[in-house]
Amino acid sequence: MKYISTRGGIAPISFKEAVMMGLATDGGLLLPENMPQVSDETIQAWRGMSYPDLAHDVMSLFIDDIPAGDLKDLVDRSYSTFTHPEVVPVVQKGDVYIMELFHGPTLAFKDVALQFLGNVFEYLLKESGEKMNILGATSGDTGSAAIYGVRGKDRINIFIIHPHKRVSAIQELQMTTVTDDNVFNMAIRGTFDDGQAIVKTLFNDIPFKEKYHLGAVNSINWARILAQVVYYIYSALKLTPDDGMVDFSVPTGNFGDIFAGYVARKLLPGSIRNLVLATNENDLLTRFVNNGEYSLGKVVQTTSPSMDIQLASNFERYLYFLYDRNAERTRGSMEEFSKTGKLLFSKTEQDRIRSEFSTRSVDQKETLETISAFFKETGYVLDPHTAVGVSGGLARLEKGIPMICLSTAHPSKFGAAVEEAIGRPPEMPSSLQGLENKETRCKVLDADVQQIKEFVTQNAL
């Protein structure tokens, strides 16, 4: 399996090279040169597999340059850190199914991918004898999940940017209380989009990227998308008979999680039907689906901060498929967008988009109402992001089609919003207790490329 750029400016590369490259050197995003075809026999064999075994089998379709035994070890070690025996259990609550993606070390769905990616980085760096400085931006959960994926690992330093006082208190503490020598937190006076733009600028500075061996953990790294594809396949096959189909509702701001669902549907076209793209007030992606316009807006601060995004970093991957894999057109559109902040789509393209996704935007009032109503009906506590997905899913329910809503974080990570909705704080897992009493370390900087560059330079391996 070879990997290419959405912008067509690189020769095909291996999976190992794709993981280490992160963002393609031409500024595009990496994708498999071809999507694997999965036989009915393979799908039947996948039914009933444990999560780690299924993850190994699915990933093997996309990874042919890591020996099978080594890949199995990487996968098994990655999911041994999860506290639930199923890794990502699916529970029925009311009219929907909840896929719990929060049983990893930082209680967020990002652990599913970043425990794996951290182990892959360590494996490849040991093999090559090289070193890496990971640079990423987070809107909340990616940062802590990435930090926990590589803390204390040899040959790796990690630099994480988060928007100052724009993540939840728990999210901030999960990052800044990790004081391992290889962990560096930076809080910028700005938004997540500012941080993401800085990261992309530094990755596009090829001499700087190569000199400091920059590595990517954001969902621009294909390995993260690949790891997330697995849980769509796992839950779809768990809930469907041989000829049944399921729908998914996905709270998303960066388009990464739902793009993993899009890939999973290509692998299982007979099992995955509708993908509901659920957003909060930062409705860039909802406007794209409904109006055929992808355009920047002002970031609104909400109770679901991980979705407070107006620039979806994985959108380009879908755009490449929407343009029927036309890399030249994809590159031209992204260059246009960088100048104008807007892309428009034809009637034919809009019809295709709406055939592949449905969507719903859920404001803060409805988010809290959903948490409250769902708790009264089922006794189950949703975090605000999951509530956005549940609200979107309930609005798109169809009789006889299971609706799986992705639960992306444990409610205790957003205790203030949950308490406002249900009148009491959520139960606090032991891993979060006492965080506020721990030593913290974080550098507060302006949202300025040069300041971030200087800080990385001073502390890089």
N, C-alpha and C positions, 0 to 999 in steps of 0.2 A: 504493500500500500504506500503510495506516494502522496505528498501534500503540495498544494499549489496556493498561490495568493489570489484573493478576490480581484486584485488589480493586474494580475498577469505579468508582474515584473520580475519573477524569480523562476529559476529552473525547478522542477519537481524535487522535493526533499523527502527524507525518511521521517518516520514518527519521532525518533530520537532528536533529529535536527529540528523538527517542528516544535517540540517541547522546549528546547533550549532557545530557539529563536523568539518564541512568544508572538510578538507583532512582526509581520513580514517586513523585510528590509525595504520593500517598496511602499510601505505605509498601509498595505492592505491586511486582511485577516486570513489566516490559514484554514484550509478545508481539504478533505480528502479529494484526490483527483477523480475518484468515482465512488458512488455509494455502493456498498456491498448488497448483493441479492441474497435474501434469506429463504431457504427452502421450507416447505411445510413440515418436513421431517425434523429440521432443526428447531422450528418453533415448538413442535410437540415435545422435543427433548428438553426444551427450556422450561416447560410447565412443571411446576413442583420443585425446581432446583432451589437450593439455598441462595441467599442474596450474593454471597461471595463467589459461589460457583457460577451463577449467571453472569456476574460482573466479569469474571475471567473469560467466559465464552463470548460475550458481546464485545469486549475490548479486543479480543483476539482477532476479530474481523477487521480491525483498524490498525493493529500493531503486529508487525511481522518481523521486527528487528530486535525484539527482546525474547530470549528463550522462554518457552511455555512454562517451565518450572520456576524461572525467576519471576515472570509476570504473576504466576499464581501466588508466590510468596509475597510480592508487593501488595497484591489485592487483599490477601488474608490478613496481613499486618495492618493494613489501612482500616479494615472494618472490625478488627479485634478491639479497637478503642471505643466502639459504640456500646451503649449500656443495654440495648434491647436485643434479644437473640435474633430477631428478624431484620435488624439494622434499620429498615424503613417500614414499620408495620402499617397496615391499612385497617382503619376501624370505621364501622358504620355508625353515624350519629344523625338521627332524624332522617331527612330525605337525601343526604349526601354521604359520601365516604371521605374520610380524612386520611390523607397519606402523611404520616408523622415523620418529618425529615429532620427532627431536632434532637435525636438521641446521641449525637456525637459530642466531642469534648467541649465545644463552645455553644451547644444547644441551638444550632442554626443549620439550615440546609447546606450552607457552604462547606461544612465539614465533610459531606459525602464526597466532594471533589477534592478538597484541599488536603485531607489526610492522604489521599492517593498521590496527589501531585507532589507533596512534600517528600514522600518516599521515593517517587520516581526521580526527582531532582537529586536526592542523596545517592541513589543507585548510579545515575549517569555521571555525577561528578567524581565518585569513587573510581568508576571505570576509566574516566579520562584523565584523572589527576588535576582537573581544572577547579576553579572557584567561581562563585556566582554572588552577585549583589541583586537581590530581588527588590523591585520597586513597584509599588501598587498604590492605588487610591481606593478608598472604601466609603460607601454611604452608610455603613453600620456594621454588617456582619462579616463581610469578606476579610476585613483587617484582622479581627481576632482569630478567625478560622485559619487564615494564612500563617499568622504568628504561631499558633498552636501546631500547625503542620510542620514547621521548620525550626522551632525554638531549640537551641542547644545542638543543632546538627552541624557537623563539620563542613567546612568549605562554603558555608552560606551565611551571609548577612542579609537581614530583611529590613526594608525601609517602607513604612506604611503612612500614607497621608490620609487624614480624615478632616472633615469640616469642623472647625472649632465650635463646640457647644451646639452642634446640629445633629448629633447622634444621641441616643438615650444614655442616661447615666451609667447603666449597666454595660452597654456596649463600649463606652469610653473606658470604663474600669477594666473590662476584659482585655483591652489592648494595653493600657498604660501600666497595669500592675505586673506585666511580664517584663522582668528586668534582666533577662539573660543577656550575656555580653553581645550576642549577635542580633539583638532586636532593637530597632530604632523607630520610635513613633514621632510623627510630625503632625501637629494640628495647624491647619491654615485658616486665616481669616477670610473665609469665602465659602463657596458651596462645593458639593461633591463634583459637579461638572467642572469647576475650576481645577480641582485636583486631578480629575481624569485628563483634562486638557494638558496639564503640566506633564503628566506621565507620558502621554502620547508624543508631546514635543521632545522629551528627552529620549524616548525610544527612536524617534525619527532623526535624532542627532547621531548618525551612525558612528562617527569617530568616538563620541562619548560613550555610546552603548558598547562598542567593542573594547574600548580601553578599560572600562569598569565591569565588563562581563554582566551586563544587565539581564535579568530574567523577569518574566511576567507571571503573576499569579491571578491577575484579574481575568475575567471571562474572555478576554482576548486570547487567552491560551487555550488551544484546541483541546488539550487533555482535560480541562475542566468541563467543557461541553460533553465530551465523550463519557466522563464518569456520571454525568447527570442523565444521559440517555438511558442508562441502565434502570433507574427507578421508574421511569415510564413503562418500560417493557415488563418489569417485575410486577407492578400493580395491575397493568392491563391484562396480563395473562392470568393473574391470580383471580380476577373478578369475571372473566369471560369464559363461557364454554367454547367449544371448537369454532363456532360460527358467530359468536357474539361480539359486540363492540362497546367501547366505553368512551366517555367524554372526560376532558380534563379542564379544570379552571385553575389558572396560574396567575398569582399576583406577581407582577413584573414591572420593572422600570427600565432595565438595561437590555431587555430582549434576550438575555442569555438563557435563562431557565426555560422560557417557552420555545426558544430555538432548539434546545435539546429535545423538547417534545415533538417539534417539527421533524427532526432527524429520526426520532423513534417511530413516528408514523410512516416515514419512508421505508423503514425496516419491517414494520408491522401494519401494512395498509389495510388489512382486513380486521384489525382489532381496535385501532384508534381512530375515532371519527372526528369529533369537534374539539378544537383547542380554543378555550375562552381566555382571551387576553384581558386581565383585570388590572385596572390602574386606579390610583387615587386622583386627587385634583391635578397632579402633574400628568396630564392626559395626552402627552405627545403621541403615544402609540395608539390610543383610542381614536384620536383625530386622524391619524394615518389610516386606520382601517375604515372608519366611517366616512371620511371626507376625501380620501385620496391625496392628502397633503401631509408631508413630513416637515414640520417647521418648528423652530425654536420658540419657546415661551419663557416666561419668568418662573424660576423655581419657587414653589410654594412650600413652606415648612409645615409638615403635618405630623399626625400621631403615628404614621407608618414611614419613618424617615429613610429606610433603605430603598424606598421607591420615589424619593424626592429628587427626581432626575428629569432633565429636559434634553438629554443627548444620549441616546441609547447606543452603547458601544458595540453591541452585537448586531445592530440593524443591518450593517453592511453585508453580513453573511447571508441574510435573507434576501437582500437586494440583488445579490449575485444570482440566486436561484430565480427570483422574479424576472430578471433579465435573461433567463435561459442560459446562464453561465457565460454571459458576455462580459469578459473582464474589462475590455476597453470601455464599454458603456458604464460599467460600475465605477471605474476610475474617474471617468468624466463627471458622473453624477456626484461623487463625493468631493471632487474638486469644486464643482458648482456650489454644493452645499456649504463648503468651507468659506465661500465668498458671500453667499446670499442668505444662508441660514434657512433655506427652504428648498424642498423638492416637490414637484407636482407629478401626478400619475394619470395616465389615460383612462378612459372608461373601461377598456378591455382589461387593463392592469388592475383597476379598482375591483372589477368583478372577480378577478382571480384572487386578489387579496381577501375579499370577503368570503370566497369559497374555502379558503384555507384557515381563516380565523374569524371568530366572532369576538365581540369586545363589550366591555362595560366600564365606565368610570364611576367610582364610588367616593363620595366626599366624606369628610371627617364625621359629620353628623350621622350619616348612614353607617359608617364604620362602627361607631360606638353603639348605635342601635342594633346592629347585627350581633356584636359581642353580647349585648344584654339579652336579646331575644333568643339567641342560640343557647345561652347558658340556662335561661328559664325553661326552654323546651327540652334540652338534653342533659343539662348538668355539666356540659363540656365547656372549657374555657379556651377561647381563641385569642391569639395575639392580634394586633391591628392589621398586620399584613395578611395573615390568614383570613381575617374577617373580610378583607377586600375580595379575596378569592372566593370565599363562601358566598358572599353577596352576589358576585358575578355568576357563580355556579347555580345558585338558586333561581336566578333570573333566566337561565338557559336550560332548565331541567326539561327533559322529554321522557315521557312514560316508557318504561322498559329499557332505558339506556342508563346504566350507572354513571353518576357524576362523581369523579374523584377530584377533590379540592386539595391542593398542595399546602400543607402546613409548614411554613418556612422557618418558624422560630418558636421557641418555648415562650408562653405568655409572660413568664417572670422577667424576661428581658425588657418588657414594656409595661412595667407594673403600674405606673401612674395612669396610663390610658385604660388599662384593664380595671383598675379600682374605680375609676370614674364611671365605667360602664356597668359593673356588677355590684358596686358598693363595698367591695373588699379587695385587698391585694391578692394576687395569685400566689399559690404555694411556691416557696422559694427552694429550688433544688440545692443540695448540699454544696455543689460546685460553685455556687454564686454567693453563698453565705460568707460574710466577713470581708468581702472584696474591698469595701469602703475603708477598711482599717489597714490595708496593705500599702507598702511603699509604691509610689508611682514615678514614672519617668516619661517625659514628653517635651518636645521642643515646639513652641508656638511661633509660627512664621507667617509672613504675608503670603498671599496667593501669587507668588512671584517665581517664575522659572529659575532665575539666577540664584535666588536664596535657597531653593530646594537643591539645585545643582551643587552649590557650594557645600551644603550640609552633607550630601551624599559623598562628595569628593573627600571631605575631611574624615569620614567614617567608613569608607568602603574597604573591602578586603584588598 
